[in-house]
């Protein structure tokens, strides 16, 4: 944990990766996109479909995590407050969607045999965070 003090104000700087991790995350996403296109046009990966899909899910989550926890070029107290609001709101939205999903499965009309996996739950948290963060940055 690193704290930076300027003019008596303490800024928390720990827990965030350097800015270039955003580029690494975007590079992983580009690699996954190219691998997905390569997979569509070549039958070679058909034998390894299960391994390929699980590995792509893991790499996709890692890429989103790198983008999520890396610093912006200019990181200040306002950005940290926006991050905190986006983290908490994204968690509330994702847990709320999960609870509604489980409650709807109690009724036979809504039960379609579809269950939300852990990977989908984590991805929903990331997507909610990005949408809320983008909205709050544009709003302020």
C-alpha positions in Angstrom: 0.0 0.0 0.0 1.5 3.3 -1.1 0.2 6.6 0.0 1.1 9.9 -1.6 0.6 13.1 0.4 0.3 16.5 -1.4 -0.4 19.6 0.6 -1.7 17.6 3.5 -4.1 15.6 1.5 -3.5 11.8 1.5 -4.2 10.0 -1.8 -4.4 6.2 -1.8 -2.4 4.8 -4.7 -2.1 1.2 -3.8 -4.0 -1.7 -5.4 -3.9 -0.3 -8.9 -1.7 -1.6 -11.7 0.4 0.7 -13.9 -1.2 2.3 -17.0 0.4 -0.1 -19.5 -1.7 -3.0 -18.1 -4.6 -1.5 -20.0 -2.7 -2.0 -23.2 -1.8 -5.5 -22.1 -5.5 -6.3 -21.5 -6.5 -4.8 -24.8 -3.8 -6.9 -26.5 -5.2 -10.0 -24.9 -8.7 -9.1 -26.1 -7.4 -8.5 -29.6 -5.6 -11.9 -29.5 -8.8 -13.6 -28.4 -10.7 -11.9 -31.2 -8.1 -13.1 -33.8 -8.1 -16.6 -32.3 -11.9 -16.6 -32.5 -11.8 -15.6 -36.2 -9.1 -18.2 -36.9 -11.2 -20.8 -35.1 -14.2 -20.1 -37.4 -12.2 -20.6 -40.6 -10.0 -23.6 -39.7 -11.3 -27.0 -38.5 -8.1 -27.6 -36.6 -9.4 -26.5 -33.2 -12.6 -28.7 -33.4 -10.9 -31.4 -31.5 -9.9 -29.1 -28.7 -13.1 -27.1 -28.4 -13.6 -27.6 -24.7 -10.0 -26.6 -23.8 -10.2 -23.7 -26.2 -13.5 -22.4 -24.8 -12.4 -22.6 -21.1 -9.0 -21.1 -21.9 -10.7 -18.2 -23.8 -13.0 -17.6 -20.8 -10.1 -17.4 -18.4 -8.1 -15.1 -20.7 -11.1 -12.9 -21.3 -11.6 -12.5 -17.5 -7.9 -11.8 -17.0 -7.9 -9.2 -19.8 -11.0 -7.4 -18.3 -9.4 -7.5 -14.9 -6.2 -5.9 -16.2 -8.2 -3.1 -17.8 -10.4 -2.8 -14.7 -7.6 -2.4 -12.1 -5.1 -0.4 -14.0 -4.6 3.3 -13.5 -5.6 6.0 -15.9 -3.1 8.4 -17.3 -4.3 11.0 -14.8 -5.4 9.5 -11.5 -6.7 11.9 -8.9 -9.1 11.8 -6.0 -12.2 12.3 -8.2 -11.2 9.3 -10.4 -10.8 7.2 -7.3 -14.2 8.2 -6.0 -15.8 7.4 -9.4 -14.0 4.0 -9.3 -15.4 3.3 -5.8 -18.9 4.2 -6.8 -18.7 2.1 -10.0 -17.3 -0.9 -8.1 -20.1 -0.9 -5.5 -22.8 -0.2 -8.0 -21.6 -2.9 -10.3 -21.5 -5.4 -7.5 -25.1 -4.5 -6.4 -26.4 -4.7 -10.0 -24.8 -8.1 -10.6 -25.9 -9.6 -7.4 -29.4 -8.2 -7.9 -29.5 -9.7 -11.4 -28.3 -13.0 -10.0 -31.0 -13.0 -7.3 -33.7 -12.1 -9.8 -32.5 -14.9 -12.0 -32.8 -17.4 -9.2 -36.2 -16.1 -8.1 -37.6 -16.4 -11.6 -36.5 -20.0 -11.7 -39.0 -20.7 -8.9 -41.8 -20.2 -11.4 -42.3 -22.9 -14.0 -43.1 -20.4 -16.8 -39.6 -18.8 -16.5 -37.6 -21.9 -15.9 -35.9 -22.6 -19.3 -33.2 -24.9 -18.0 -30.6 -22.1 -18.2 -28.4 -21.5 -15.2 -26.0 -18.6 -14.7 -22.4 -19.8 -14.3 -19.7 -18.3 -12.2 -17.9 -17.1 -15.4 -21.1 -15.3 -16.6 -21.5 -13.7 -13.1 -18.0 -12.4 -13.1 -18.3 -11.1 -16.6 -21.6 -9.3 -15.7 -19.8 -7.6 -12.8 -17.1 -6.4 -15.3 -19.6 -5.2 -17.8 -21.7 -3.4 -15.2 -18.5 -1.7 -13.9 -17.5 -0.5 -17.3 -20.9 0.9 -18.1 -21.3 2.6 -14.8 -17.7 4.0 -14.8 -18.2 5.3 -18.3 -21.5 7.0 -17.4 -20.0 8.6 -14.2 -16.9 9.9 -16.0 -19.1 11.4 -18.7 -21.5 12.8 -16.2 -18.8 14.6 -14.1 
